[in-house]
Each structure stands twice: as C-alpha cells, then as structure tokens.
Amino acid sequence: MTAQTHAPAMPHYTETDHAVWAELVRQQLAQIEQRACREFVAGWRRLALDPQQLPDPAAVGEHLMALSGWSLGDAQNAYLEADEWFAHLARRRFPVTNYIRPPERLEFTPLPDLFHEYFGHLAFFTDRRFGDIAQAFGPLYQAAGERQRLEIARLWWFTTEFGIIREDGALKAFGAGLYSSPGELAKAFAPNTPRVPFDIDQVVATAGAKYDMHDTYFIIDDVEQIATILRDYARRERLPEPHI
Ligand SMILES: [Fe+2]
C-alpha cells in the first residue's frame, strides 16, 4: 500500500460553496440525531472535518490512509461509469468530486456532490473493517459477467448508498444517500415507505433511482451482513470467494 493519495488538488471553493457545506452539515447533524447509526457517529468523530469549511482532499486522504488504509481518488463532476467506480474500490480508493450543490437545491442533488461524499460516505471509510468489505466489491465486480456486474452494483447501491441498518431493535440510516439528502432521509423513514429485510434476489431485481428518490429501502442487520451478502452472491454465481 502506497501512501500516495491520488487525491485531486485543492479545488477552488467559493464562499458560497463553503456556506452550502456549513448549512448542510448543520441541518443534517440535527436531522440525523435520531437516525444516525453508531458506525456513522463514531466515524464522523474520527473523520474530524471542519463543519464550517469544505475539506482539503489531500489532507482528508492522508487522514483516511492513517485510519483505514483508504485514500481519495479523483472523480469527474458526474457519475463515474460503474467499471471505473469498482476499479477505484478495488484499489482502496474513494473517488470524490469538487462539486457541491447550489444553495437553492439543498434538499436533493441528482449528482453525488462533496456533501454526499464527505458527509455521507467518508465517516464509514474511517473504519478498517467496513473498508475491507467495501474494497471486496471491486474484485468481485471485476471477475463478474455483464449481468452479474449490474447485480453487484445493486448490492452496493442498496447497502452503502441507500441501506437501512438495524440497531438495538430500531432502524437507523446506513446509506450515504440518506445522510446527504434531507429529503430522502425523511422519505426513507416515512410511515408509509416500504422497508424490507435485505434479500439478494429482490435487490438484484430492483433498479436504483439515480435521479429520483427510491420507492423501497432494504434493511441490513449489521455491517457484517454485507460481507455475508458478498460471499453468498459469489457462491451462488460461482465467482471467486471474496477475501473478507
Ligand atoms: Fe455515493
């Protein structure tokens, strides 16, 4: 493992960008108080980002490397192609953009932005065990055929992006998309929203909603269940057993 982070250079953040970040962090920390899972709470503390100022990717990359052996990668201001995404994961590299939503669209952004990545995802990547499981998606995807690749992307999507996790009998937010979208967090826990136990067959048959909110959310019992899901999927699809 090299200490090089491949992180993007310090982006040219504007004052408006910093203000959007500060406002979103303030709003979401308050909104998730009842919904944040313990992995997020502990991870956010370890990540130790400035709630007022957007982070310097190089500094965050070095910090993550020391904590969990992950670093940051450079992403364009759009969705990465799935092939690129999983190649980054395989190399223990989390891709980040330099874009943050405009102030008039705080509720929901169709593109993953800085708030989604730094606030939604990175707390989880401070944990080495979660990092190991996330990394295992990479080689599994790369060993897979076309249908399987789509299915593995959905396994990722409905756990790390939009999953719900059980914690001491309560349901908590797990997916980064729930942490970074005030609107989607509310939808995921609304009384009439279907929330069902994670089931591989059902998940691989469910398309992710990239530009809209989801209809159904899937519940995992704990982080280790994601490792079990990957092992079960590999076994049934006769793919190489993930080393996790
Ligand atoms: Fe994401």
Boltz pocket constraint, residues with backbone or C-beta under 6 A from the ligand:
constraints:
  - pocket:
      binder: B
      contacts: [[A, 112], [A, 116], [A, 121], [A, 160], [A, 161], [A, 176], [A, 177]]
      max_distance: 6.0
